[in-house]
Amino acid sequence: MKQVLEVFGFVALVQGALGLLHEFTHWHVGLLRRLGFLDGYGVYASVALVVLAFALFALAESRKPG
């Protein structure tokens, strides 16, 4: 379970960072830019993904290895 949380945390962190990169540099990277309902809210969604990633990492650390 710990490894699954870490993988999801890593994916969320990467997608959040790529979303922020897209918003500030207009490079065509990340998956958030493809979601039409997030138009105008890309920065908020990216920051939320980064915060979610850190929460998942913290949850993974609180789990016992197994």
C-alpha positions in Angstrom: 0.0 0.0 0.0 2.9 2.3 0.8 4.4 1.9 -2.7 1.0 2.6 -4.3 0.6 5.8 -2.4 4.2 6.9 -3.3 3.5 6.2 -7.0 0.3 8.2 -7.0 2.1 11.0 -5.1 4.9 11.0 -7.7 2.4 11.1 -10.6 0.5 13.9 -8.9 3.6 15.9 -8.2 4.9 15.6 -11.8 1.6 16.5 -13.3 1.2 19.4 -11.0 4.7 20.7 -11.8 4.1 20.2 -15.5 0.8 22.1 -15.2 2.5 25.0 -13.6 5.2 24.9 -16.2 2.5 25.0 -18.9 0.7 27.9 -17.3 3.7 30.1 -16.9 5.7 29.2 -20.1 2.9 28.0 -22.4 4.9 24.9 -23.3 2.5 22.1 -24.3 3.3 19.6 -21.5 1.2 17.9 -18.9 -2.3 16.4 -18.8 -4.1 19.2 -17.1 -4.1 21.3 -20.2 -6.1 18.7 -22.0 -9.0 18.9 -19.6 -11.4 21.5 -21.0 -13.4 22.1 -17.9 -10.2 23.5 -16.2 -9.8 26.4 -18.6 -8.9 29.4 -16.6 -8.2 27.3 -13.4 -5.0 25.6 -14.5 -2.8 27.2 -11.8 -5.3 26.3 -9.0 -5.6 22.7 -10.3 -1.8 22.4 -10.6 -1.2 23.7 -7.1 -3.9 21.4 -5.8 -2.1 18.4 -7.4 1.2 19.4 -5.8 -0.5 19.7 -2.4 -2.2 16.4 -2.9 1.2 14.8 -3.8 2.7 16.0 -0.5 -0.3 14.7 1.4 0.1 11.3 -0.3 3.8 11.3 0.5 3.0 12.1 4.2 0.3 9.3 4.3 2.7 6.8 2.7 5.3 7.7 5.4 2.8 7.1 8.2 2.1 3.6 6.9 4.0 0.6 8.1 6.1 -1.1 5.5 4.4 -4.1 4.1 
